Amino acid sequence: MKTSIISSLLLFAAVNVSGQTPADTIADITDSSRLVILENASTVSVNIANDAQGDSLTEILTRDIDNTVIKQRYWNSPFKILKDNGKSKFDLCIGGPGIGWVNASGQPDYLGIEMGKSLEISWINMLSVKYTPWQWGTLSFGIGLDWRNYRISTSDHRMISTEGNGIGTDSYPEGSTPQGSRLKVFSLGFPVMWTQGMPLRWLDGSYFNFTVGAILNYNAHGSLQTKWTEADGREAVMKTNHIGQRLFSVDFIGMVKIGWGLQAYVRYSPQTVLRGKNRPQFKPLSTGLVFLF
């Protein structure tokens, strides 16, 4: 439409400036008083008024306007609500699978849980609702999973099941060869987290951000397995799914952006993994990497 108007104006100027009529002239009008451009939903026309009131019009150009529909597609949640600036204020998101190593903080000296062999596999936000009150801040409420594996492989002590669905420690049978103990705890988590962005370019060229929050855990399942080789060469295994884990706990978590979809995290619980007296008391402290958070 703009091209048509500009062309018409140039044509009008050429007619009035030049004393000769070009071979391809649409109209040759020498007594015009005004140029009138009319536009509606379907056409645009250029008219010449021959008097000051504009009652006498000579149409010199009419062009139809194409009704073009432009379709755009965005890869966003269908549950979002848009702000005035076009960014999502509420959104439904998935992200945050991670892997790390967990330390048994405060464990008894004899226990020997090894951080280098104790893994944590998590998915912080299997599903979350994110609220963005302004450009650089996001609050999220989600649901996720966490699986911690505490392992002993070098200690002379082993973890054993005790009466009352608990866990205790004991030495291996005389003459046997220890193969280690492992304690697993599976949790359903409900994280509440705040992510703060900063107008600072990071290693991968994107903006830097960090995250802090708390995760309420329902520790739904726990298990113990201890292995050793008897003095006569037979393999022995002791298993139990009743370890007396604390059913509810809270973790505090902090994450810092590394770049390329990676975050480094630290996660700590001020509560012990096992509840009850006369049981090994330790608190989980883990660190690792989170992907696509």
C-alpha positions, 0 to 999 in steps of 0.5 A, a space after each residue: 500500500 505504501 508503494 502505491 501511494 509513493 508511486 502516485 505522489 511521484 507521478 503527480 509531481 512528474 505531471 506538474 513539473 514536466 511540460 511534456 507528457 510521458 508516453 506511459 502517463 496515466 493522466 495528464 491534468 494541469 489544473 489540479 488543486 489537491 491530491 486525494 488518497 482514499 483507502 478502505 479495507 479492500 482498495 486504495 485509490 488516488 484522485 485529483 481534485 480540480 477545484 479547492 472544495 474537492 467536489 470534482 474528482 478525477 480518479 487516476 489510480 485504483 489498486 486492490 489490497 490483498 487480504 493476506 493472513 500471516 500465521 505465527 507459531 510459538 513453542 510455548 505452553 498453551 496454559 500461558 497468560 501474556 503480559 503487555 510486553 508479550 512475555 509469558 507471566 504464567 507458564 507451565 514448564 518441564 526441566 531440571 534433570 540432574 546428577 550429583 554426589 551426596 555426602 553424609 554430613 555429620 556421619 559417625 567416624 566409623 561409618 565410612 559413607 563415601 561421597 565419591 561413590 554415593 550418587 544422587 539422581 534427581 528431576 527437580 521439576 517434572 512439572 512446574 508453574 512459573 510466574 514472572 512478575 518482571 523481566 529478570 525474576 521468576 518464581 516457580 512451584 513444581 513437583 519432582 523426584 530425587 533418588 539418593 544412594 549412600 554407599 560404603 565400600 571400604 569400611 570394616 563396618 556394615 549397615 544391617 537391619 534391626 528390630 523395629 524396622 530400623 538400621 544399625 551398624 555391625 562388623 562383618 562376620 569373622 573371616 569374611 570379605 566385605 563387599 560394601 553396603 548401600 542405602 537408598 532413599 527415594 523422594 517425591 519433592 515439591 520445590 519452591 524456587 526463585 530464579 534471578 536473572 542479571 543483565 550480564 552476559 555469561 560464558 555461552 553469551 546468554 544472560 547470567 542467572 542464579 536460583 535459590 529455593 526450598 524443596 519439601 520432600 516426601 521420602 516414600 521409599 528406602 532400602 538397604 543392601 549389604 554384601 560380603 563373601 563368607 570365609 568358605 567362599 559363598 556370597 551373602 546378601 542382606 536386603 530390607 525395604 524397612 530402614 526407618 527413613 524420615 518421612 518428611 524433610 526439607 532441602 535447601 538448594 542453590 544453583 548457578 548458571 554455567 551455560 549451555 543449558 547447565 547449572 551447578 547446584 548445592 543441596 542440603 537438608 538440616 534433618 537426618 536421613 534416619 529417624 530414631 535413636 541408636 541409628 547412624 545419624 547423618 544429613 545429606 549434602 549434595 552437589 552436581 549438575 542440573 540440565 535444562 532448568 
